[in-house]
Amino acid sequence: MSTAFEFKEFKINQNNQSLKVTTDACVLGAWVSKQLSYCPQHDTKHILDIGCGNGLLSMMLAQNTDCPITGIDINPHAIKLAQLNVVQSRFVHKIRIVEEDVRVYKPDCTFSHIVVNPPFFYNAKMSQSKVIRIAKHQVTLSVKELIVCVKRLLAHDGLGFIMLPYNQLSVLKNCLSVQQLFIEHLLLVGAKQNSCRNKVVVQLRHQPPKKDMISESLFIYDDSAHYSTKFIELLKPFYLYL
């Protein structure tokens, strides 16, 4: 069964079990879009969305950039949903959806920007549904394999963006060190001011940062259980009722 999640400039048909629109994914898409706005326009040449799922991140980035975007996923159910969402949007000329295993993906070029919202669950009890296992568990692509792919596909002067559970940050850092990739910006995401950070977005590149690494926090809710000011500012270009 599919339902639609309405954004200001597009809608996402979603699968209620495994390919739903999540707040975490929206935060990632909005933050990457913001970071790209700081880049000179000529530096954003081609974006790769690894594990594109229902196409949400590709659509969010397409809203604010004119460069081509390629979404890639190994899950045929996700591919069909992403293709449907792209075809029904005004971004159809910008986005190409590819059904492929990123580990063997051989495009004609490298990418100026790569965004990844990988399956979060590791060493957790798995669903009996193959579709849900692929979408939510690290069964087809480990963090180590993911970073190898990012290293290979990211242009020399490009930027990569990855969201992971905060408790996997040390694993990610180790993998980045092996591949000689460097973190230049961290976004730590939590539900409320006094809660633990549960997600982290990492901005990385091939070269060591020229300045000290930047670290900032984003809390989704304020003390009154309303969306925080910073969250509203970040998501306002996308969320229908902000």
Residue pairs with C-beta under 8 A, 6 or more apart in sequence:
1 15
1 16
2 13
2 14
2 15
2 16
2 81
3 13
3 14
3 16
4 11
4 12
4 13
4 14
5 11
5 12
5 14
5 20
5 21
6 240
7 59
7 60
7 238
7 239
7 240
8 237
8 238
8 239
8 240
9 63
9 90
9 238
10 59
10 63
10 85
10 89
10 90
10 91
11 85
11 88
11 89
12 21
12 54
12 55
12 56
12 59
12 85
13 54
13 81
13 84
13 85
13 88
14 20
14 21
14 54
14 81
15 54
15 77
15 81
15 131
17 129
17 131
17 132
18 77
18 129
18 131
18 132
18 134
18 135
18 136
19 53
19 54
19 77
19 78
19 81
19 135
20 54
21 54
21 56
23 220
24 117
24 163
24 189
24 199
25 53
25 56
25 57
25 117
25 163
26 56
26 60
26 235
26 238
26 239
27 163
27 189
27 199
27 201
27 218
27 220
27 231
27 234
27 235
28 57
28 115
28 117
28 161
28 163
28 201
29 56
29 57
29 60
29 61
29 115
29 238
30 60
30 234
30 235
30 237
30 238
31 161
31 187
31 201
31 218
31 234
32 57
32 60
32 61
32 113
32 115
32 161
32 201
33 60
33 61
33 63
33 64
33 65
33 237
34 234
35 159
35 161
35 185
35 203
36 44
36 61
36 64
36 65
36 113
37 64
39 159
43 112
43 157
44 65
44 67
44 112
44 113
45 67
45 111
45 112
45 155
46 67
46 68
46 69
46 70
46 109
46 111
46 112
46 113
47 58
47 61
47 65
47 67
47 68
47 69
47 70
47 111
47 112
47 113
47 114
47 115
48 69
48 70
48 72
48 107
48 111
48 113
48 114
48 115
48 153
49 55
49 57
49 58
49 61
49 69
49 70
49 71
49 72
49 115
49 116
50 72
50 102
50 114
50 115
50 116
50 118
50 146
50 149
50 150
51 72
51 73
51 74
51 102
51 116
51 117
51 118
51 119
51 141
52 58
52 71
52 72
52 73
52 78
52 82
52 97
53 73
53 75
53 78
53 81
53 82
53 117
53 135
54 78
54 81
54 82
54 85
55 71
55 81
55 82
55 83
55 85
55 86
55 95
55 97
56 85
57 71
57 115
57 117
58 69
58 71
58 82
58 86
58 91
58 95
58 97
59 85
59 86
59 89
59 91
59 95
60 238
61 69
61 115
62 69
62 89
62 91
62 94
62 95
63 91
63 237
63 238
64 237
65 94
66 94
67 94
67 112
68 94
68 95
68 96
69 94
69 95
69 96
70 95
70 96
70 97
70 98
70 107
70 111
71 82
71 86
71 95
71 96
71 97
71 98
72 97
72 98
72 99
72 100
72 102
72 105
73 79
73 82
73 97
73 98
73 99
73 100
74 99
74 100
74 101
74 102
74 134
74 140
74 141
75 131
75 134
75 135
76 99
77 131
78 135
79 97
79 98
79 99
82 97
83 97
86 92
86 95
86 97
89 95
98 105
101 140
102 141
102 146
102 149
102 153
103 141
103 145
103 148
103 149
105 149
105 153
107 153
110 153
110 154
110 155
110 156
110 158
111 153
111 154
111 155
111 158
112 155
112 157
112 158
112 159
113 158
113 159
113 160
113 161
114 150
114 153
114 154
114 158
114 159
114 160
114 161
115 160
115 161
115 162
116 146
116 150
116 160
116 161
116 162
116 163
117 163
118 138
118 141
118 143
118 146
118 162
118 163
118 164
119 134
119 135
119 136
119 137
119 138
119 139
119 140
119 141
120 136
120 138
120 164
120 165
121 136
121 137
121 138
122 137
122 138
122 143
122 168
124 137
126 133
126 137
126 139
127 133
127 136
127 137
133 139
134 140
141 149
143 164
143 168
143 171
143 172
143 175
144 175
144 178
146 162
146 175
147 172
147 175
147 176
147 178
147 179
147 181
148 179
150 160
150 162
150 179
150 181
150 204
151 179
151 180
151 181
151 206
154 160
154 205
154 206
156 206
157 205
157 206
157 207
158 205
158 206
159 203
159 204
159 205
160 181
160 202
160 203
160 204
160 205
161 201
161 202
161 203
161 204
162 172
162 201
162 202
162 204
163 199
163 200
163 201
163 202
164 172
164 199
164 200
164 202
165 198
165 199
165 200
166 188
166 196
166 197
166 198
166 199
166 200
169 200
169 202
172 202
173 183
176 182
176 183
176 204
180 206
181 204
181 205
181 206
182 204
182 205
182 206
182 207
182 208
182 209
183 202
183 203
183 204
183 209
183 213
184 203
184 204
184 205
184 209
184 211
184 213
184 214
185 202
185 203
185 213
185 214
185 215
185 216
186 200
186 201
186 202
186 203
186 213
186 214
186 215
186 216
187 200
187 201
187 203
187 216
187 217
187 218
188 197
188 199
188 200
188 215
188 216
188 217
188 218
189 197
189 198
189 199
189 200
189 201
189 217
189 218
189 219
189 220
190 196
190 197
190 198
190 199
190 217
190 218
190 219
190 220
191 198
191 219
191 220
191 221
192 219
192 220
192 221
192 222
192 223
193 219
193 222
193 223
195 219
197 217
218 228
218 230
218 231
218 234
219 228
219 230
219 231
220 227
220 228
220 231
221 227
221 228
221 231
222 228
222 229
227 235
227 242
232 242
235 242
236 242
